[in-house]
Amino acid sequence: MSSFAIPPVLLERMVRLGDRIRTARIRRGWSVSVLAAKAAINRNTLTALEHGKPSTSVASLLAVLWALGLDEAIEFVKSDIPSLQRNG
């Protein structure tokens, strides 16, 4: 078992991301079952992702973003941008 504690600010961001994914799904008129099928993931996994649960995998997140047509949004993450780099 890991001793790593997720910082509260990150937990809040996960919840906000889940809310945004839920909103995108609802705007498309899709049920949880429909989006889960399009992303090839389990409905429970999608629900956990929409609730911001930290146990969901990056692969599941990317599959959902792809199914929603939002996967290119991750391209803004660049390791060579000094302002985004963390020390330590």
N, C-alpha and C positions, 0 to 999 in steps of 0.2 A: 504494500500500500504506500502511496506517495505521501510525503509530508508537505508537498507544495500546496499552499493556500492561495486560491485565486483572489486577487485584490478586489475589493468591493466595486471599484470603478469599472473593472472588466465585467463583473457579474451584471452590473447595470447596463452596460453596452450590449451584452448578450441578450438581455431581455428586450432592449430596444430593437435589436436586429430581428429577433423573433417576431416582434410586433409588426415590423416592416414587411417581413416575409408573409405573415398572415394577411396583412392589408393587400399586398400584391396578389395573393391567391384569391381573396374575396373580390377584388376589383375585376379579376378575370372570370368571375362566376364559377370558380372551381371549388369542389368539395375537398376535404382532406384526402379522401380516397383517390380522387382524380389526380391531384398533384403528386401524391405518393407514388401512384402508378407511373406517371410521366417521369418521375425522378428515379424510379426503380428502387424505392426504399419502402420500408414498413410504415404503415400509418402511425404507429406508436412513435417511431423515430421522428417523423414529421411533426407530430404534436409536441414532442420534447423540444425539438428545434424551435418551434413557434413560441414555446414557453421560456426559451432562453436557458435550457438546461445545459450545463457545461459538459455533460457526459456524451453529447452528440459528437460525431466525428467530423473532421474537416471534409472528408469525402462526401458525407451526407449533405453537408452545407453546400458544397460545390455542385452536387447533383441537383439540388433544389434550385439553386441560382440558375443553373443551366436550363432546367425545365421551365423556369419563369422567363427565360431570355435575358437574365441579368448577370450572367457569368463574366461578361467582359468588364463589369464594374470592379473586379478585383485587380485589374491591370494598373490601377493607380498606386498599388503597393510596390514600391521600388526600394531595394536595399541600398542603392547608391545615392539616395537623397539624404544629405546630412541631417536635416531637421527631423527626419523620421527614425534615425538610428538611436539606439539606446546604449548606454554604457553598462557593462557588466554582464 
